[in-house]
């Protein structure tokens, strides 16, 4: 019993249903983390190739799990003025960061890495909830007939 006494014990119940806003934030944070790892790998000169499990049917007709590399498209590009532009994407939609503005101009890869970290914290804080909702609404409009 002395080992248990060292911990702070509480009565808690795991919440099963997260709100859609929290789920969307978590999705965007995961994608920003991928972009952060991709930018760090490119800065260090190495390849970033995350793995994922894909279910396939083999020649015998059996369903098997195969590990494949996940394709990660970068959200940043170099402009003719030798600056980096970073856009934030939610699914296939680019988020509007301010009225008529959809990208952040950066000067170096170090600044890119720090900007991605700051953006990740901003998403967790809920600063992008309106932009995410707008992107989701645009996506839903595409499915209406």
C-alpha positions in Angstrom: 0.0 0.0 0.0 2.9 2.4 0.5 3.5 2.6 -3.3 -0.1 3.6 -4.0 0.1 6.3 -1.2 2.8 8.1 -3.3 0.3 9.0 -6.0 -2.5 11.5 -6.1 -5.7 9.5 -6.3 -8.9 10.9 -7.8 -12.3 9.7 -8.8 -12.7 10.2 -12.6 -14.7 8.9 -15.5 -13.3 8.9 -19.1 -15.4 11.1 -21.4 -16.3 9.0 -24.5 -17.9 11.7 -26.7 -15.7 14.6 -27.6 -17.3 17.6 -29.1 -16.8 18.1 -32.9 -14.8 21.2 -32.2 -12.3 19.3 -30.1 -12.1 16.5 -32.7 -11.4 19.1 -35.5 -8.7 20.7 -33.4 -7.0 17.4 -32.7 -7.1 16.6 -36.4 -5.4 19.9 -37.3 -2.9 19.6 -34.6 -1.9 16.1 -35.9 -1.4 17.5 -39.4 0.6 20.5 -38.1 2.8 18.0 -36.2 3.4 16.1 -39.5 4.4 19.4 -41.2 6.7 20.2 -38.3 8.5 16.9 -38.6 8.7 17.2 -42.4 10.2 20.7 -42.1 12.8 19.5 -39.5 13.7 16.5 -41.6 14.2 18.7 -44.7 16.3 21.1 -42.7 18.5 18.2 -41.5 18.7 16.8 -45.0 17.0 13.5 -44.3 13.8 11.9 -45.6 10.6 12.0 -43.6 8.5 8.9 -44.5 5.9 8.0 -41.8 4.4 4.6 -42.0 0.8 3.5 -41.9 -1.1 0.2 -42.0 -3.1 -0.4 -45.1 -5.5 -3.3 -45.5 -5.2 -5.1 -48.9 -6.3 -8.3 -50.5 -3.4 -10.5 -51.7 -3.3 -12.8 -54.7 -4.9 -15.6 -52.6 -7.9 -13.5 -51.8 -6.9 -13.0 -48.1 -7.2 -9.6 -46.4 -3.8 -8.7 -45.0 -2.3 -5.7 -43.3 0.6 -4.1 -45.1 2.8 -1.4 -43.8 3.3 1.4 -46.4 4.7 4.9 -46.4 2.3 7.7 -45.9 2.4 10.5 -48.4 2.7 13.9 -46.7 2.4 17.0 -48.9 4.2 20.0 -47.6 2.2 23.2 -46.9 5.0 25.6 -47.6 6.9 26.7 -50.7 9.6 29.0 -51.8 8.6 32.2 -53.6 10.6 33.9 -56.4 11.7 36.5 -53.8 13.4 33.6 -51.9 10.9 33.7 -49.0 8.9 30.8 -47.6 5.1 30.9 -47.7 3.2 28.7 -45.4 -0.5 28.0 -45.7 -2.6 26.0 -43.3 -4.9 23.3 -44.7 -7.8 21.5 -43.3 -8.5 18.6 -45.5 -8.4 19.9 -49.1 -9.3 23.4 -48.0 -6.8 26.2 -47.3 -7.8 28.1 -44.2 -8.2 31.9 -44.4 -6.0 33.4 -41.7 -7.3 37.0 -42.1 -9.7 38.6 -44.6 -8.2 37.8 -48.0 -5.0 36.3 -46.6 -4.3 32.6 -46.7 -0.5 32.3 -46.2 2.3 33.4 -43.8 5.5 34.7 -45.2 8.7 33.5 -43.5 12.3 34.1 -44.2 14.1 30.8 -43.2 13.5 27.2 -42.3 14.2 28.0 -38.7 11.4 30.5 -38.7 9.2 28.0 -40.4 9.8 25.4 -37.7 9.1 28.0 -34.9 6.0 29.2 -36.8 4.6 25.7 -37.0 5.1 25.2 -33.3 3.4 28.5 -32.5 0.5 27.6 -34.8 0.1 24.2 -33.2 -0.3 25.9 -29.8 -2.8 28.4 -31.3 -4.9 25.6 -32.6 -4.9 23.9 -29.2 -6.0 27.2 -27.7 -9.0 27.4 -30.1 -7.9 30.4 -32.2 -8.6 28.6 -35.5 -12.1 27.2 -34.6 -13.9 29.7 -36.8 -11.6 29.0 -39.8 -12.0 25.3 -39.3 -15.8 25.6 -39.2 -15.8 27.7 -42.4 -13.7 25.0 -44.1 -16.0 22.2 -42.9 -19.1 24.2 -44.1 -17.5 24.6 -47.6 -16.8 20.9 -47.7 -20.4 20.0 -46.8 -21.7 22.4 -49.5 -19.9 20.3 -52.1 -21.9 17.2 -51.1 -25.3 18.8 -51.4 -27.1 18.1 -54.6 
